[in-house]
C-alpha cells in the first residue's frame, strides 16, 4: 500500500501553516500520511507555531537560516528517504494555500496507479484542460506560461507545467537520483527536478489543479529568482544538447 509523506517548506508562514494543517486534518484521517514542515528559522516563529498544534502526524525540520527552496527540499528528502521510514511517495507543496488540499486526493490516486517500486512523478498542473489559476493578474499568468514554454523547448521535456511545485515523487525515483549533486536554490529547482526525472526515465502523470494566489503573507517570487531560472534553464538546455550522456550521469545513479 502506498505511504505518503508531505514536505512543506516555510519562511514566515505562521498564519498560513495553521490554516493548511487544519484543512489537512480530515484528509489525514483517510490517507494516514505524515507531514514535515521544513522551516528556515522564520522570525515569526513558524516552527514553534507548528509544534504548539501538537499534531502527531506533523514534524518540523529546523534549518539555521533562509537558503532557498531547493536547499529546503533537499533537506526534506534527506530526512524522509532514510531506511527507518517506509514512505513510497514524497509530496511537495507550498504552505501559503496556493496548492489546495482539495486537489490532493486526485494526485494520490494518480500516483497509486503506478507500482510503488517504479519511478514516477505526478505533477499538479495549472496549464492543462481542467487546470486553472485564481487571483493572478494576466502579467503573472503570462510570465508562468512563458517560463514553462521556454523550459519545454529548451530542455525538450513535453510537460505543461515545469515550474509548478505541487508534485508527488515516488521514493524509487528520488532514490535513483543524485540529489546531493543538485544546486538550484530558487524556483528553478522545480525545473531541475523535472529534468532529472526525465533523464531517469520516470513515468509522468499530469493532474489538473486549481492554483490560488496567496491571501496572507508575502510572495517569495522576485526578479532575481526569475533570472536564475531563465539563466540556469538555458545552461541546462545547452548541456543536454552538447553532452547528453554526461548530463544524465550527473543526475542519475
Secondary structure, DSSP 8 states (H G I E B T S, - for coil): ---EEEEEEESS-HHHHHHHHHHHHHHHHHH--EEEEEE---TT-HHHHHHHH--TTEEEEE-SS---HHHHHHHHHHHHTSTT---SEEEE--SSSSB-GGGHHHHHHHHTTS-TTS-EEEEEESSSTT-EEES--HHHHHHHHHHHHHHHHHHT---S-TT---EEEEHHHHHTB-GGG----STHHHHHHHHHHHHTT-EEEEEE-EEE--SSS-----HHHHHHHHHHHHHHHHHHHH-HHHHHHHHB-
